[in-house]
Amino acid sequence: MTSLQTTRAGFTLVELSIVLVIIGLIIGGVLSGQQIMQNARITNVVNAVQAYQAQFQSYAQNYGTIPGDDAGAVTRFPNAPGVANGDGSGILNAGQAFDSVTDTDETRLVWADLRAAGLVKNQANNTDYTTQPANPFGGIYGFQNGAFANVFTTTVFCMNDVPALAAQAIDARLDDGTSNSGNIQAMASTGTVGEAVKGAVAANYGTAQTYTMCIRL
């Protein structure tokens, strides 16, 4: 009888090397793409912070009152959706948070006033003109008076759900890069509405945490 010998073919070292190089290129491309996207989000936030602060200040200069607190808003913008009069106290009402879910809070009326004045164009929800704009990290932007148990006592611009590395990068571009000093300070976010009013400032930006950041105007 003739004996049949079966030959088993395998990968050569050269072929394995090529496969590993291809896998490395794919992984490197994915990571590079993620970094590019993250950098784009950070730049988007930096631009948005500067734009919204300028729009808030433009309203105050144009009308002699701050948006949200404007006691003459209804007369100023008749029939503008979402607009209601603030109390004219000169500040956004104490204790009302930038992430408020109550349409009649002055921290929400800010956005109706800015939109009615044509200063803010984007509209997250076409049925509610007091809706806060979304930020690129899945949270929102907003204004409130004071933050972090009076670490800040004047008007601040805040955002939430910001990942640690992005939060530190934003802080470094606009301020001093630390979570507990300067004109930008941050707290580890718990996802609770209103936490930026009385929450404790973080000692540093931890790697596996998201942050609520507030910026002094």
Residue frames as qw, qx, qy, qz and C-alpha x, y, z in Angstrom:
[[0.000, 0.887, 0.461, 0.000, 0.00, 0.00, 0.00],
 [0.374, 0.479, -0.029, 0.794, 1.08, 3.50, -0.72],
 [0.357, -0.570, -0.492, 0.552, 1.37, 5.66, 2.39],
 [0.133, 0.792, 0.270, 0.531, -0.17, 9.13, 2.00],
 [0.462, -0.256, -0.355, 0.771, 1.60, 11.82, 3.96],
 [0.022, -0.899, -0.403, -0.170, -0.43, 14.90, 4.92],
 [0.453, 0.122, -0.147, 0.871, 1.46, 18.18, 5.01],
 [0.184, -0.849, -0.461, 0.179, 0.17, 20.90, 7.30],
 [0.388, 0.516, 0.050, 0.762, 0.95, 24.43, 6.17],
 [0.385, -0.714, -0.391, 0.435, 1.52, 27.20, 8.75],
 [0.149, 0.986, 0.013, 0.069, 2.31, 30.90, 8.78],
 [0.708, 0.238, -0.210, 0.631, 5.88, 31.84, 8.27],
 [0.402, -0.511, -0.289, 0.703, 7.55, 34.40, 10.52],
 [0.110, 0.006, 0.295, 0.949, 7.41, 36.92, 7.70],
 [0.281, -0.482, -0.634, -0.535, 3.65, 36.42, 7.29],
 [0.473, -0.635, -0.548, 0.268, 3.08, 36.71, 11.04],
 [0.340, -0.308, -0.070, 0.886, 5.14, 39.89, 11.10],
 [0.048, -0.223, -0.447, -0.865, 3.04, 41.38, 8.30],
 [0.405, -0.598, -0.654, -0.226, -0.19, 40.49, 10.13],
 [0.478, -0.567, -0.400, 0.539, 1.08, 42.08, 13.34],
 [0.214, -0.112, 0.136, 0.961, 2.11, 45.23, 11.50],
 [0.205, -0.402, -0.568, -0.688, -1.35, 45.49, 9.91],
 [0.480, -0.642, -0.595, 0.067, -3.06, 45.01, 13.29],
 [0.432, -0.413, -0.210, 0.774, -0.79, 47.67, 14.78],
 [0.067, 0.097, 0.316, 0.941, -1.65, 50.10, 12.01],
 [0.339, -0.549, -0.628, -0.435, -5.37, 49.48, 12.49],
 [0.514, -0.629, -0.476, 0.338, -5.16, 50.01, 16.26],
 [0.359, -0.258, -0.009, 0.897, -2.99, 53.08, 15.78],
 [0.048, -0.294, -0.467, -0.833, -5.43, 54.48, 13.26],
 [0.422, -0.649, -0.608, -0.178, -8.38, 53.95, 15.59],
 [0.507, -0.571, -0.325, 0.557, -6.58, 55.57, 18.54],
 [0.254, -0.072, 0.179, 0.948, -5.43, 58.47, 16.39],
 [0.176, -0.468, -0.568, -0.653, -8.97, 58.96, 15.13],
 [0.479, -0.687, -0.538, 0.099, -10.32, 58.98, 18.68],
 [0.450, -0.419, -0.136, 0.777, -7.71, 61.55, 19.72],
 [0.098, 0.171, 0.373, 0.907, -8.57, 63.73, 16.74],
 [0.334, -0.613, -0.592, -0.403, -12.26, 63.57, 17.69],
 [0.528, -0.628, -0.417, 0.391, -11.47, 64.39, 21.32],
 [0.352, -0.212, 0.052, 0.910, -9.34, 67.36, 20.32],
 [0.071, -0.377, -0.497, -0.778, -12.15, 68.58, 18.07],
 [0.442, -0.691, -0.565, -0.087, -14.62, 68.39, 20.99],
 [0.505, -0.502, -0.235, 0.661, -12.23, 70.32, 23.24],
 [0.194, 0.009, 0.259, 0.946, -11.79, 73.03, 20.62],
 [0.231, -0.547, -0.612, -0.522, -15.57, 73.14, 20.14],
 [0.490, -0.690, -0.481, 0.227, -16.03, 73.72, 23.89],
 [0.417, -0.325, -0.040, 0.848, -13.36, 76.45, 24.05],
 [0.026, 0.213, 0.419, 0.882, -15.04, 78.28, 21.18],
 [0.361, -0.615, -0.629, -0.310, -18.50, 77.82, 22.70],
 [0.484, -0.575, -0.403, 0.522, -17.41, 79.14, 26.10],
 [0.252, -0.211, 0.101, 0.939, -16.02, 82.29, 24.54],
 [0.119, -0.323, -0.564, -0.751, -19.05, 82.75, 22.28],
 [0.413, -0.644, -0.634, -0.115, -21.71, 82.27, 24.97],
 [0.424, -0.515, -0.292, 0.685, -19.89, 84.54, 27.41],
 [0.134, -0.055, 0.262, 0.954, -19.70, 87.24, 24.73],
 [0.239, -0.453, -0.645, -0.567, -23.40, 86.81, 23.90],
 [0.444, -0.646, -0.567, 0.254, -24.39, 87.13, 27.58],
 [0.342, -0.447, -0.093, 0.821, -22.32, 90.30, 27.91],
 [0.045, 0.161, 0.476, 0.864, -23.64, 91.71, 24.62],
 [0.296, -0.638, -0.665, -0.252, -27.20, 91.35, 25.91],
 [0.434, -0.652, -0.373, 0.498, -26.29, 93.21, 29.09],
 [0.268, -0.258, 0.171, 0.912, -24.64, 96.00, 27.12],
 [0.040, -0.292, -0.615, -0.731, -27.46, 96.27, 24.58],
 [0.418, -0.598, -0.553, -0.402, -30.37, 96.28, 27.03],
 [0.119, -0.566, 0.391, -0.716, -28.91, 97.36, 30.36],
 [0.762, -0.300, 0.380, -0.431, -29.98, 94.16, 32.09],
 [0.113, -0.346, 0.919, 0.152, -28.81, 90.58, 32.06],
 [0.593, -0.008, -0.608, -0.529, -30.68, 87.88, 30.14],
 [0.492, -0.243, -0.824, 0.142, -32.96, 85.74, 32.26],
 [0.236, -0.437, -0.528, 0.689, -33.31, 88.48, 34.88],
 [0.015, 0.126, 0.305, 0.944, -34.75, 90.99, 32.37],
 [0.187, 0.424, 0.674, -0.575, -37.93, 92.43, 33.93],
 [0.423, 0.585, 0.000, -0.692, -38.95, 93.95, 30.59],
 [0.239, -0.178, 0.866, 0.401, -38.33, 90.89, 28.42],
 [0.353, 0.513, 0.782, -0.022, -41.98, 90.36, 27.45],
 [0.232, 0.891, 0.150, -0.361, -42.35, 93.97, 26.33],
 [0.118, -0.665, 0.558, 0.483, -38.96, 93.92, 24.64],
 [0.070, 0.174, -0.896, -0.403, -39.67, 90.70, 22.71],
 [0.652, 0.139, 0.307, -0.679, -43.45, 90.46, 22.28],
 [0.911, 0.253, 0.008, -0.324, -44.64, 87.02, 21.20],
 [0.332, 0.567, -0.753, 0.044, -41.12, 85.56, 21.32],
 [0.870, -0.202, -0.417, -0.168, -41.44, 81.89, 22.31],
 [0.768, -0.177, -0.465, 0.403, -40.40, 81.00, 25.85],
 [0.215, 0.363, -0.244, 0.873, -39.76, 84.59, 26.94],
 [0.475, -0.746, -0.465, -0.044, -40.98, 85.60, 30.40],
 [0.026, -0.861, 0.220, -0.458, -40.02, 88.47, 32.69],
 [0.608, -0.030, -0.596, 0.524, -37.33, 88.01, 35.29],
 [0.388, -0.786, -0.438, 0.201, -37.49, 89.87, 38.58],
 [0.265, 0.854, -0.034, 0.446, -34.94, 92.55, 37.64],
 [0.688, -0.711, 0.005, 0.148, -32.80, 91.97, 40.72],
 [0.135, 0.879, -0.453, -0.070, -29.59, 92.31, 38.74],
 [0.132, -0.404, 0.905, 0.022, -28.53, 88.68, 39.20],
 [0.618, -0.070, -0.701, -0.349, -29.81, 85.28, 38.18],
 [0.690, -0.561, 0.036, -0.456, -31.85, 84.07, 41.12],
 [0.109, -0.531, 0.798, -0.265, -29.74, 82.48, 43.85],
 [0.563, -0.077, 0.774, -0.279, -30.03, 78.73, 44.11],
 [0.798, 0.511, 0.151, -0.281, -31.26, 78.29, 40.55],
 [0.630, -0.330, 0.591, 0.381, -28.88, 75.97, 38.73],
 [0.181, 0.492, -0.533, -0.664, -27.51, 76.17, 35.20],
 [0.176, 0.012, -0.938, -0.299, -28.94, 72.68, 34.60],
 [0.415, 0.180, 0.514, -0.729, -32.39, 73.52, 35.95],
 [0.071, 0.249, 0.896, 0.360, -35.30, 71.60, 34.48],
 [0.071, 0.713, 0.581, -0.386, -37.82, 74.35, 35.37],
 [0.408, 0.568, 0.404, 0.589, -38.68, 76.55, 32.39],
 [0.132, -0.930, -0.213, -0.269, -39.55, 79.57, 34.53],
 [0.672, -0.547, 0.014, 0.499, -36.22, 79.68, 36.39],
 [0.146, 0.932, -0.176, -0.280, -34.12, 82.68, 35.39],
 [0.360, -0.480, 0.726, 0.335, -31.26, 80.30, 34.59],
 [0.489, 0.327, 0.771, 0.245, -33.52, 78.86, 31.88],
 [0.278, 0.894, 0.310, -0.165, -35.03, 82.17, 30.78],
 [0.274, -0.644, 0.432, 0.569, -31.48, 83.26, 29.91],
 [0.357, -0.018, 0.791, 0.497, -31.68, 81.11, 26.79],
 [0.270, 0.728, 0.627, 0.066, -35.11, 82.32, 25.70],
 [0.029, -0.927, -0.027, 0.372, -33.89, 85.93, 26.02],
 [0.298, -0.507, 0.585, 0.559, -30.65, 85.28, 24.14],
 [0.358, 0.262, 0.810, 0.384, -32.54, 83.51, 21.37],
 [0.182, 0.851, 0.483, -0.096, -35.19, 86.23, 21.17],
 [0.100, -0.873, 0.177, 0.443, -32.43, 88.82, 20.84],
 [0.777, 0.618, -0.121, -0.006, -30.91, 86.83, 17.97],
 [0.108, -0.785, 0.605, -0.078, -27.66, 86.28, 19.87],
 [0.406, -0.207, 0.890, -0.019, -27.99, 82.50, 20.12],
 [0.522, 0.277, -0.471, -0.655, -29.03, 80.67, 16.97],
 [0.314, 0.057, -0.945, -0.072, -29.00, 77.01, 17.95],
 [0.648, -0.223, 0.162, -0.710, -32.19, 75.46, 19.27],
 [0.036, -0.203, 0.974, -0.089, -31.97, 72.04, 20.87],
 [0.124, 0.419, 0.888, -0.144, -35.71, 71.67, 21.27],
 [0.006, -0.265, -0.396, -0.879, -38.02, 73.57, 18.93],
 [0.428, -0.643, -0.555, -0.308, -40.89, 73.36, 21.42],
 [0.583, -0.751, -0.199, 0.238, -38.97, 74.81, 24.37],
 [0.439, 0.762, -0.113, 0.463, -36.87, 77.89, 23.76],
 [0.410, -0.810, 0.346, -0.238, -35.53, 77.85, 27.32],
 [0.988, -0.046, 0.026, 0.142, -33.67, 74.59, 26.65],
 [0.335, -0.775, 0.439, 0.308, -29.96, 74.76, 27.40],
 [0.621, 0.616, -0.445, -0.193, -27.61, 74.02, 24.47],
 [0.982, -0.150, 0.047, 0.104, -25.87, 70.65, 24.42],
 [0.128, -0.792, 0.565, 0.192, -22.11, 70.38, 24.84],
 [0.597, 0.452, -0.614, -0.252, -20.04, 67.86, 22.81],
 [0.108, 0.256, -0.919, 0.278, -19.72, 65.42, 25.71],
 [0.364, -0.378, -0.833, -0.177, -23.41, 64.71, 26.18],
 [0.214, -0.519, -0.550, 0.618, -24.05, 67.35, 28.83],
 [0.149, 0.874, 0.391, 0.246, -25.29, 70.93, 28.55],
 [0.324, 0.210, -0.163, 0.908, -24.09, 74.51, 28.90],
 [0.266, -0.802, -0.497, -0.196, -25.71, 77.07, 31.18],
 [0.120, 0.506, -0.282, 0.806, -25.44, 80.17, 33.36],
 [0.569, -0.650, -0.502, 0.033, -26.09, 80.54, 37.07],
 [0.101, -0.858, 0.234, -0.446, -25.23, 82.93, 39.90],
 [0.394, -0.620, 0.624, -0.266, -22.34, 81.63, 42.01],
 [0.864, 0.171, -0.457, -0.122, -21.02, 78.09, 42.26],
 [0.710, 0.084, -0.603, 0.355, -19.54, 75.47, 44.57],
 [0.542, -0.675, -0.427, 0.263, -20.84, 76.81, 47.88],
 [0.043, -0.996, -0.017, 0.076, -19.74, 80.39, 47.09],
 [0.675, -0.192, 0.326, 0.633, -16.28, 79.57, 45.74],
 [0.136, 0.247, 0.385, 0.879, -17.65, 81.80, 42.98],
 [0.049, 0.518, 0.600, -0.608, -20.16, 84.46, 44.01],
 [0.300, 0.505, -0.140, -0.797, -20.92, 86.16, 40.68],
 [0.830, 0.411, 0.026, -0.376, -22.34, 84.94, 37.37],
 [0.355, -0.399, 0.805, 0.258, -20.69, 81.78, 36.06],
 [0.723, 0.368, -0.356, -0.464, -20.94, 79.75, 32.88],
 [0.547, -0.325, 0.756, -0.156, -21.03, 76.00, 33.49],
 [0.698, 0.275, -0.536, -0.387, -21.01, 72.69, 31.65],
 [0.700, -0.345, 0.561, -0.275, -21.37, 69.10, 32.81],
 [0.948, 0.152, 0.278, -0.017, -20.47, 65.50, 31.86],
 [0.394, 0.821, -0.413, 0.007, -16.95, 66.50, 30.79],
 [0.953, -0.051, -0.196, 0.224, -14.42, 63.60, 30.89],
 [0.601, -0.699, 0.048, 0.386, -11.34, 64.18, 33.04],
 [0.591, -0.073, 0.352, 0.723, -8.72, 64.52, 30.31],
 [0.182, 0.642, 0.439, 0.602, -10.94, 66.86, 28.32],
 [0.354, -0.900, -0.255, -0.010, -11.78, 68.89, 31.44],
 [0.603, -0.562, 0.136, 0.550, -8.11, 69.37, 32.24],
 [0.473, 0.193, 0.438, 0.740, -7.32, 70.32, 28.64],
 [0.008, -0.809, -0.416, -0.414, -10.15, 72.88, 28.56],
 [0.494, -0.838, -0.108, 0.203, -9.01, 74.29, 31.90],
 [0.627, -0.305, 0.262, 0.667, -5.42, 74.51, 30.62],
 [0.350, 0.436, 0.451, 0.695, -6.45, 76.33, 27.45],
 [0.139, -0.794, -0.325, -0.494, -8.66, 78.86, 29.21],
 [0.495, -0.829, 0.112, -0.232, -7.13, 79.08, 32.69],
 [0.157, -0.727, 0.654, -0.139, -4.50, 77.37, 34.86],
 [0.610, 0.226, -0.746, -0.142, -5.23, 73.67, 34.25],
 [0.134, 0.015, -0.867, 0.480, -6.11, 72.88, 37.87],
 [0.301, -0.511, -0.746, -0.303, -9.55, 71.97, 39.18],
 [0.449, -0.705, -0.494, 0.240, -9.47, 73.98, 42.40],
 [0.295, -0.568, -0.021, 0.768, -7.98, 77.35, 41.51],
 [0.147, -0.043, 0.476, 0.866, -8.30, 80.18, 39.05],
 [0.428, 0.189, -0.015, -0.884, -11.32, 81.35, 37.06],
 [0.759, 0.033, -0.507, -0.408, -12.32, 77.79, 36.12],
 [0.262, -0.309, 0.829, -0.385, -13.05, 75.27, 38.84],
 [0.647, 0.033, -0.620, -0.442, -14.65, 71.85, 38.72],
 [0.580, -0.280, 0.623, -0.444, -16.29, 69.14, 40.78],
 [0.016, -0.039, 0.980, 0.193, -16.58, 65.41, 40.19],
 [0.517, -0.074, -0.233, -0.820, -20.04, 65.04, 38.74],
 [0.303, 0.049, 0.888, -0.341, -22.71, 62.92, 40.41],
 [0.059, -0.288, -0.781, -0.551, -25.29, 63.56, 37.71],
 [0.114, -0.641, -0.670, 0.356, -27.55, 65.44, 40.14],
 [0.141, 0.755, 0.308, 0.561, -29.35, 68.55, 38.92],
 [0.291, -0.913, -0.013, -0.287, -28.13, 71.59, 40.82],
 [0.866, -0.306, -0.116, 0.378, -24.91, 70.02, 42.12],
 [0.524, 0.365, -0.032, 0.769, -22.81, 72.95, 40.88],
 [0.258, -0.823, -0.087, -0.498, -24.56, 75.31, 43.32],
 [0.577, -0.716, 0.295, -0.260, -23.30, 73.70, 46.54],
 [0.978, 0.080, -0.113, 0.154, -20.98, 70.90, 45.41],
 [0.555, -0.708, 0.293, 0.323, -17.38, 70.61, 46.59],
 [0.440, 0.787, -0.403, -0.157, -14.56, 71.51, 44.21],
 [0.984, 0.035, -0.073, 0.157, -12.33, 68.57, 43.27],
 [0.518, -0.712, 0.309, 0.359, -8.72, 68.53, 44.46],
 [0.122, -0.426, 0.684, 0.580, -7.58, 67.41, 41.00],
 [0.726, 0.324, -0.247, -0.554, -8.81, 65.93, 37.74],
 [0.615, -0.208, 0.758, -0.055, -9.01, 62.15, 38.27],
 [0.036, 0.262, -0.771, -0.579, -8.64, 59.91, 35.24],
 [0.107, -0.272, -0.929, -0.229, -11.89, 57.91, 35.49],
 [0.009, 0.589, 0.578, -0.565, -14.33, 60.68, 36.34],
 [0.190, 0.629, 0.431, 0.618, -16.56, 63.19, 34.62],
 [0.276, -0.274, -0.335, 0.858, -16.73, 66.79, 35.80],
 [0.065, 0.897, 0.423, 0.106, -19.04, 69.74, 36.13],
 [0.501, -0.012, -0.008, 0.865, -17.01, 72.83, 35.34],
 [0.014, 0.928, 0.368, -0.058, -17.90, 76.48, 36.04],
 [0.523, 0.230, 0.088, 0.816, -16.16, 79.55, 34.66],
 [0.141, -0.690, -0.333, 0.627, -16.30, 82.96, 36.30],
 [0.411, 0.771, 0.343, 0.345, -17.52, 85.65, 33.87]]
